[in-house]
């Protein structure tokens, strides 16, 4: 299983941003990352400085979102939707995107559910509960 380090993830996004700006060829994953990066211009300065990005600490006390965690969650959700795993995420995502009128905003809503699922799994020591995750997304789509 591929388990990139924090350093690797940050450099991946910085490199995808650099290559996109330079109009250099991108791998399919870099192209997907570049699309999400384009949706978040507030992160461009962070991504333009790889050395600082690797060294940065994004704490709750600073009041800033970790751009690398945020972008990685976008990639994760995009992959989940593309393969409908966990089963039902694609339909729930599409329903939420229609309700909100924005695929991007739907992903942000799903991030809340994904974060909650991961947090509960870490606290309980149990595997992530995919059904609870899908239920959370469905509730957001139908409320």
N, C-alpha and C positions, 0 to 999 in steps of 0.2 A: 504494500500500500504506500502511496506517495504521501509523505508528511512533511511539507515544506516548513522551514523555520520562519519565525517572524521576519528575520532579515531577508530570506528568500522571497517572501510574499511582498514585502515593501519594494524590493528591487524589481520584481516582476512588474508591478504597477508603474513604477518610475520608468522602466524601460519601454513598456507599452506606450506610455504617454510620449516619451522621447521619439520613438519610432513613428508614431502617428503624426506628430508635429513635423518630422523630417520627411514624411511621405515615404518612409521605408516599408518594405514588405513586412507584413504581420502574420503571425501564426493565427489559426482560427480562434484560439483562446485569447491571444493579445487583441485581436479585432473586437471580440466581445467586450473585453476590458476597456478598450479605447472608446467604444460606444457608451459605456457607463461613465467613464471619465468625462466624456463630452457633456453628459447630463449634469455634471457636478463641477462647474467652473470654480467654485469656492475651494476646491482641492488642488487646482492646477499649480499654485505656487509650491505647495508641499511636494508635489510630484516632480517638479522641475529641479529639485535639489536632493538628489539621492543620499548624499552623505548625511545631511541634516535629517532626512526622513528616517534613515536607519537608526539614528541616535535619539530621535524624538520620543517623548513620553506623553501619551494622551490620557490624562487623568480626568476623572469626573470633576475634581476640584477646579480644573482649568476651564470647564464649561465648553469644551470643544469635542466634537465628534471625532473619533479616530477614523481618518479617511480610508485607511487600509482595511480596517474591519468593515466599514460601511460598504466599500467596493467589493470586498470578498463576499459579503452577504448577497449583494446583487448577483455576483457570478454564481453563487450556490443556488439561489432561487431560480435563476435562468436555467441552470442545468436540471434542477428538479422538475421544472415545468416542461422542459424539452423531452424528458423521458417519463414524465408522469410518475415520479417516485418521490415521496410516497404516493401510492395510488390515490388519485382524486385531487392532487394538488393542481393539476392543469385546469380542471373544470372549476375548482374553487377560485383560482387565480383569474380565469377569464370572467367569471361572474363578478368578482371584486373589481376588476379593471373596467368592466361595463358600468358598474354602479358608480364608480368614481370618475369615469370618463378619462382615465389616465393609467396606462400600464406602469408608468414610473411610480405614481402614488400608490397603486396596488402593491407594488413591491415593497414600498416603505411600510405599508400596513402589515404585510406578510412578515417583514423583519421583526416586528414586535412579537408575533406568534413564534417565529423561529427562535428568537432570543429567550422567550419564556420557556420553550421546550428544552433548550440547552441548559438553562439555569436550573430547571426542575430536575433534569437528569443528573447534573453535577451534584446537586444538593442531596438527592436520594441515593445516588450510586447505581441507579437502574439505567437500562438503555433508554435512549430517546423514545418518546411515545408519539409515533407518527400519526396515530388516530386523533390524539388530543390536539396535535398541531393542525391537522386538516380541519377539525371541528372549530378551532379558534379562527381560522381563515374564513370558514363558512359563516360563522357568527358575524364576523365583520362585514361580510358580503351581504348579509340579509338583515342587518339591524337598521 
